[in-house]
């Protein structure tokens, strides 16, 4: 076989393998996404199937600030970062089912970012939070008007 063709096929196989590896990594490491409006409340999900008796779970933001820790199945706010004080609630009755989700109240634009729920040495679950300002009445009117015009123009083009 021609060495140039061999090299070409090798590069094609390598590229094919790298693309599949990348796709596999993206699918395996999927990140949960949540959206919230400033001042509202959002639930950051964390469900761990295999919790060990007395296993600890830690919630952190992207700066490694503490939201809440679960120590031996009990919520622990002693190391909580000041920016989350009084805004994080847990679902105590759900912990036995492996649900370590939290509720973050009165969200701000600064809360946007990545959060992790971690059960060492096991799984880490990531949540990406996107916080937006509430739309103003003018914004809603403009969007509705634009959608109406778009729909009307599509209907008009179908008829004529």
C-alpha positions as CSV (number, residue, x, y, z in Angstrom):
1,X,0.0,0.0,0.0
2,X,1.2,3.5,-0.8
3,X,2.7,5.2,2.3
4,X,0.8,8.4,1.6
5,X,-2.6,6.6,1.5
6,X,-1.6,4.8,4.7
7,X,-0.8,8.0,6.5
8,X,-4.0,9.6,5.2
9,X,-6.1,6.6,6.5
10,X,-4.3,6.8,9.9
11,X,-5.1,10.5,10.3
12,X,-8.7,9.8,9.3
13,X,-9.0,7.0,11.9
14,X,-7.3,9.2,14.5
15,X,-9.7,12.1,13.8
16,X,-12.7,9.7,14.0
17,X,-11.6,8.3,17.3
18,X,-11.0,11.8,18.8
19,X,-14.4,13.1,17.7
20,X,-16.1,10.0,19.3
21,X,-14.1,10.4,22.5
22,X,-15.1,14.1,22.7
23,X,-18.8,13.2,22.1
24,X,-18.6,10.5,24.8
25,X,-17.0,12.9,27.3
26,X,-19.7,15.5,26.7
27,X,-22.5,13.0,27.1
28,X,-21.0,11.5,30.3
29,X,-20.3,14.8,31.9
30,X,-23.5,16.5,31.2
31,X,-24.2,19.6,33.3
32,X,-27.7,20.3,34.6
33,X,-28.8,23.8,33.7
34,X,-31.2,26.0,35.6
35,X,-32.5,29.5,34.9
36,X,-33.8,32.0,37.4
37,X,-35.0,35.6,37.5
38,X,-33.4,38.1,40.0
39,X,-35.3,38.0,43.3
40,X,-36.9,34.6,42.6
41,X,-36.1,31.2,44.0
42,X,-34.5,28.3,42.2
43,X,-33.9,24.6,43.0
44,X,-30.4,23.3,42.4
45,X,-30.8,19.5,41.9
46,X,-28.6,16.8,43.4
47,X,-29.6,13.2,43.5
48,X,-27.1,10.6,44.6
49,X,-28.3,7.0,44.3
50,X,-25.6,5.3,46.3
51,X,-25.3,7.2,49.6
52,X,-23.3,5.5,52.2
53,X,-24.6,5.4,55.8
54,X,-23.2,8.6,57.3
55,X,-21.9,9.8,53.9
56,X,-21.1,13.5,53.7
57,X,-22.2,15.7,50.8
58,X,-20.8,19.1,50.0
59,X,-22.3,22.0,47.9
60,X,-19.8,24.5,46.5
61,X,-20.0,27.3,43.9
62,X,-17.3,27.9,41.2
63,X,-15.2,29.9,43.7
64,X,-15.4,26.9,46.1
65,X,-17.5,28.9,48.5
66,X,-19.7,26.8,50.7
67,X,-23.5,26.8,50.3
68,X,-24.2,23.9,52.7
69,X,-22.7,20.7,53.8
70,X,-24.5,17.5,54.8
71,X,-22.6,15.7,57.5
72,X,-23.8,12.2,58.4
73,X,-27.1,13.0,56.8
74,X,-27.7,16.3,58.6
75,X,-27.5,19.8,57.1
76,X,-24.6,21.8,58.4
77,X,-24.4,25.6,57.8
78,X,-21.5,26.3,60.1
79,X,-19.0,26.8,57.2
80,X,-21.5,28.6,54.9
81,X,-20.2,31.6,53.0
82,X,-21.8,34.9,54.0
83,X,-23.3,35.6,50.5
84,X,-25.5,32.5,50.9
85,X,-26.5,33.0,54.6
86,X,-30.3,32.8,55.0
87,X,-30.8,32.0,51.3
88,X,-30.2,28.2,51.2
89,X,-32.8,25.7,52.3
90,X,-32.5,21.9,52.1
91,X,-35.1,19.2,51.8
92,X,-34.4,17.2,55.1
93,X,-37.1,14.7,54.5
94,X,-35.7,13.7,51.1
95,X,-32.1,13.0,52.3
96,X,-32.9,9.4,53.1
97,X,-33.9,9.0,49.4
98,X,-30.5,10.4,48.2
99,X,-32.0,13.8,47.3
100,X,-29.5,16.5,48.3
101,X,-31.1,19.2,46.2
102,X,-31.2,22.7,47.7
103,X,-33.4,25.8,47.2
104,X,-31.6,29.1,46.7
105,X,-33.8,32.1,47.4
106,X,-33.6,35.8,46.4
107,X,-31.2,35.1,43.6
108,X,-29.0,37.8,42.3
109,X,-27.1,38.3,39.0
110,X,-23.9,37.4,41.0
111,X,-25.4,33.9,41.7
112,X,-24.9,33.0,38.0
113,X,-22.3,30.3,37.6
114,X,-21.4,26.7,38.2
115,X,-22.3,24.8,41.4
116,X,-21.2,21.3,42.4
117,X,-22.7,18.7,44.7
118,X,-20.1,16.2,45.8
119,X,-20.1,12.9,47.7
120,X,-16.4,12.1,48.2
121,X,-14.8,10.0,46.9
122,X,-17.7,9.3,44.5
123,X,-19.8,11.3,42.2
124,X,-19.8,15.0,41.5
125,X,-22.9,16.6,40.0
126,X,-22.7,20.0,38.4
127,X,-25.4,22.6,37.9
128,X,-25.0,25.7,35.8
129,X,-27.2,28.6,37.0
130,X,-28.1,31.4,34.7
131,X,-29.8,34.4,36.4
132,X,-31.5,37.1,34.4
133,X,-33.2,40.3,35.2
134,X,-37.0,40.4,35.0
135,X,-38.3,41.6,31.7
136,X,-39.7,45.1,31.7
137,X,-43.3,45.7,30.4
138,X,-41.9,47.3,27.3
139,X,-39.7,44.3,26.5
140,X,-42.7,42.0,26.7
141,X,-44.8,44.3,24.4
142,X,-42.0,44.4,21.8
143,X,-41.6,40.6,21.9
144,X,-45.3,40.0,21.5
145,X,-45.6,42.6,18.7
146,X,-42.6,41.0,16.9
147,X,-44.1,37.5,17.2
148,X,-47.5,38.8,16.0
149,X,-45.8,40.4,12.9
150,X,-43.7,37.4,12.2
151,X,-46.8,35.1,12.4
152,X,-48.9,37.4,10.3
153,X,-46.2,37.7,7.6
154,X,-45.8,33.9,7.4
155,X,-49.5,33.5,7.1
156,X,-49.6,36.2,4.4
157,X,-46.8,34.5,2.5
158,X,-48.6,31.2,2.6
159,X,-51.9,32.6,1.3
160,X,-50.4,34.6,-1.5
